[in-house]
Amino acid sequence: MNSYPRLALVAVCAITQSHLLAGEVLYNGITLPDEWPPRIAELTRDPLALPPYLTAPPAIIPIDIGRQLFVDDFLIEQTTLERTFHHPQYDPANPVLVPDKPWEGQGARMRAGCFSDGVWFDARDQLYKMWYWASTASEKPLAFNTCMATSRDGIHWEKPAFDVVTGTNIVLRDEPNTYRNSSTVWLDHADADPQRRFKMFRVMQGQDEGVVGKKQGNRIRVSFSPDGIHWTNAGNTDNVGDRSTVFQNAFRNVWVFGIRDGAPAVSRCRSYAEFPEVPPKSNWTGANHGRGKTLWIGADQLDPDRPDQNLRRTADRPWDLVPSQLYNLDAVAYESVMVGLFAIWRGQPLDRPKINELCVGYSRDGFHWSRPDRTAFCPVSEKRGDWNWGNVQSAGGCCLIAGDKLHFYVGAVSGREERYHPDPMNVGLATLRRDGFASMDAGASEGILTTRPVKSSGKYLFVNLAAPQGELRAEILDDKGEPIAPFTAANCEPVTIDSTKSLVKWKGAADLSTLAGQPVRLRFHLKSGALYAFWIAPDANGASHGYVAAGGPGFPGATDTTGK
């Protein structure tokens, strides 16, 4: 790693490690308000408001970290291009993981599915690793197994025999008198202790100690592991709802607990609490550096339900009467944004599993979200027997980078048996172009996109572009909006390619070093093409030094330092 990215990331870490919230300036120029996280008194069904950084963006946006995506208008000052949102495609070979072992159950209770859990690429072992919820280990008392599968290519999966339970791929059994529900696994590159590389956050329910038959509230049990196989419990949190999950906001180096909650107008929703360490050293309502639990986000009237289905709507279950609800939210740092996978509950039919579908959202401060596309990102199928007939749920880590594609793994219910399983019981794969969440598009007539003022210490402009029959030219403007020679559109070598990483060059200019640190605008001229992202890299290899979500082949750590 050269001096540029090291200094940039150290600067970010210095800010985040201090945990000074009042006026904290983020990597992208956003300044957090004095009260953080913001206090939300109630959630309503009104459409989600625009995040404050979209209504009042920074005067100058630093773009040293990550590929810059066009998922919102944060970077755009003016444009005549049209934005298109894209969805991943399910792999025709799905499901990629099914319950086929004795310890994964039989009949309608078979299960080998991600209920968050996690899918990560472990660069140390050069393996994709998937943790998943297996069927019951015992009925009385109730207990479950958590298992791990591995893959060389992310498509074909194996279930190795580990030494935790001889002859099986079980890596963790529920402790006596407790049983798991939701779980999240995280590969933590920032932890210096190799025994804590992997972190697991299981929602555990059970009996109060010494009181037979008395149920204990749900708590998140935090466990650590050096390899994802051998786990040591580290402590429990306060009470939570049963589908609570955890993610790391790598931009601020904090752990965010998305706690299942309920509110009258929205029913199922999420509360938010952040901590600099896990297990948390204080409770949800404690001082927590001034950051106790607060209401966060729910579904709203733009999230449709399924009135075409025979839905359960009875007075004795008032929480089911709200049309659509937020069942879960997993999130991860991807390049320069937080990507969130929102499990939207569209109703409980009487004759099929819960209709949960994944929608996507984006955040640039880790708390406020924009959700411009409310259609299903990873939908259910309407055909009984299909692997994703119901209850589609995301995996912890959300997505991985596999060459030019993003891999999304989802748990789902197939309904192949006469009696269907209520929770995810197999796993499918969906793939999307790298950075492919949204594109800015032009037809045969030239379109233009001009960014807000940005600054970078990098030298090489790269784009993710699909324009094999068209072309892109770029120019760089000064503070008066005038092109800076030689970085003019006329002097730019046209880019005519379909590639997720293409270098933009100007005649007579070796690189952009003369503009380092200066506020400039970038203007893109595009014909017959789609622009997905741009970034200014410190080296000609095109490494973005943005976050790579749950990793992938070619990335040794949490960020893109290789340009793979």
Beta strands, then each sheet from edge to edge (+ up, - down):
strand 1: 61-62
strand 2: 68-69
strand 3: 76-79
strand 4: 82-85
strand 5: 89-90
strand 6: 112-122
strand 7: 127-138
strand 8: 143-151
strand 9: 157-158
strand 10: 170-173
strand 11: 178-187
strand 12: 198-207
strand 13: 215-225
strand 14: 232-239
strand 15: 245-249
strand 16: 254-263
strand 17: 267-275
strand 18: 294-298
strand 19: 325-335
strand 20: 337-345
strand 21: 356-363
strand 22: 390-394
strand 23: 400-402
strand 24: 405-413
strand 25: 426-433
strand 26: 438-442
strand 27: 447-451
strand 28: 454-455
strand 29: 460-466
strand 30: 471-477
strand 31: 498-503
strand 32: 521-527
strand 33: 529-537
strand 34: 547-548
sheet 1: 1+ 28+
sheet 2: 2+ 33- 26+ 4-
sheet 3: 2+ 33- 29+ 31-
sheet 4: 3+ 27- 32+ 30-
sheet 5: 5+ 25- 24+ 22-
sheet 6: 5+ 25- 24+ 23-
sheet 7: 9+ 8- 7+ 6- 11- 12+ 13- 14+
sheet 8: 9+ 8- 10+
sheet 9: 15+ 16- 17+ 18-
sheet 10: 21+ 20- 19+ 34-
end
